[in-house]
Amino acid sequence: MNIPFIDLKKQYARVEKQVRKNIDAVFEHGAYIMGPEIPALEKELADFCGTKHALGCASGTDALTLALMTLDVKPGDAILTTPFTFFATAETVALLGATPVFVDIDPVTFNIDPEKLDKTIEALKGADNGCVLPKVDGLTVKGIISVDIFGLPADYDAIRAIADKHGLFLIEDAAQSFGGEYKGKKACSLGDITCTSFFPAKPLGCYGDGGMCFTDNDNYIELLRSHRIHGMGPDRYDNVRLGITGRLDSIQAAALQAKFEIFPEEIDLRDNVAATYAELLSGIPGLTPPSIPEGYRSVWAQYCPLASDAKHRERIQAALGEKKIASPIYYPIPLHLQTAFKGLGYKTGDFPVSEDSASRIFAIPMHPYLEREQQEYIADIIRNA
Ligand SMILES: *Cc1c(COP(=O)(O)O)cnc(C)c1O
């Protein structure tokens, strides 16, 4: 049985006519950069998320960079985040010369642990409470980047309270969670600025790179707009600050508009696929399928069970691999142990929950068009491994 990890071809068969029509319209009007598709998509997606503003940009990574620039992040600033995420979450912090400060995750949700977050902030402010800090002196605590890993929002009531208590900004890295929900609010509406990605494999993906920032703040959206195009001012040839080339292409926005038409339905389909997995994988000795706390909705960017240990995972991956079924690991090396962050001075053992999760987790095929028969086939292989 041929089971793709993400079946973008099946999806394309559904949206092809509308995608081609929308992209043809771009060829007709010729505004390849900042065409009418950009503000139209921004309005549609801001309405969907329930935010006042949205800003299309070139990638999820650029969305994070633009958010950090807008919040005036600079050398000497400490930005708290999780080590159990994609590299870009902390890379963008370091690119601006600031210092990522890692906080371990909750073992069930794989998202940042609010209690440890609060303690780490206290430690940065001088408390001697045993929290591990980077080997960088004289840091100013500036903000938090929470990550909605695998499509599940983090615990925003708790995180927001901590941000407010310490006077910190909160960026929501929603690169994986566009379409998710937290206590009746949509993912992408939970940070001071939220960043998402339209990388093809994300829940809402385009046919190339793309991203978006969301905010309710009128001042932030002006700054985001300026940073997106080289720090432009009201007179576009008088640049008032430094920025980047962070625009979303009109063609990608046109494709996204077509794909967004079926997106709400795809969220429900993903939910069904996840429910079927939960049923089929329950009761397999040593296997822990993902679980979603009450009041949360995951958009299932990835479906990631935990094996009992690294050996068990190896057996499962080998058995799936034999049948040509991909089971990639997100993420095999937590950020505090990655070579690029060696300078921060972290070591193995600093974030045990992240390290333990990284040693046992694996992803299995997840997309809206997965069939029950295919899921049964996958579950049988895992059970027999
Ligand atoms: C994908 C991803 C990003 C980066 O998005 P790109 O569009 O690939 O630049 C950032 N953070 C997380 C958590 C991601 O999954």
The ligand as an SDF file (V2000), in Angstrom:
LIG
                    3D

 15 15  0  0  0  0  0  0  0  0999 V2000
    7.8640   25.7270    9.9650 C   0  0  0  0  0  0  0  0  0  0  0  0
    8.1550   26.4280   11.2240 C   0  0  0  0  0  0  0  0  0  0  0  0
    8.7610   27.6950   11.2590 C   0  0  0  0  0  0  0  0  0  0  0  0
    9.3320   28.3530   10.0260 C   0  0  0  0  0  0  0  0  0  0  0  0
    8.4510   28.5120    8.9690 O   0  0  0  0  0  0  0  0  0  0  0  0
    9.0300   28.6480    7.4780 P   0  0  0  0  0  0  0  0  0  0  0  0
    7.8460   29.0740    6.6880 O   0  0  0  0  0  0  0  0  0  0  0  0
    9.5450   27.3130    7.0810 O   0  0  0  0  0  0  0  0  0  0  0  0
   10.0930   29.6760    7.4960 O   0  0  0  0  0  0  0  0  0  0  0  0
    8.9130   28.3200   12.4760 C   0  0  0  0  0  0  0  0  0  0  0  0
    8.5090   27.7450   13.6160 N   0  0  0  0  0  0  0  0  0  0  0  0
    7.9350   26.5290   13.6410 C   0  0  0  0  0  0  0  0  0  0  0  0
    7.4820   25.9610   14.9350 C   0  0  0  0  0  0  0  0  0  0  0  0
    7.7550   25.8150   12.4460 C   0  0  0  0  0  0  0  0  0  0  0  0
    7.2000   24.6110   12.4750 O   0  0  0  0  0  0  0  0  0  0  0  0
  1  2  1  0
  2  3  1  0
  2 14  2  0
  3  4  1  0
  3 10  2  0
  4  5  1  0
  5  6  1  0
  6  7  2  0
  6  8  1  0
  6  9  1  0
 10 11  1  0
 11 12  2  0
 12 13  1  0
 12 14  1  0
 14 15  1  0
M  END
$$$$
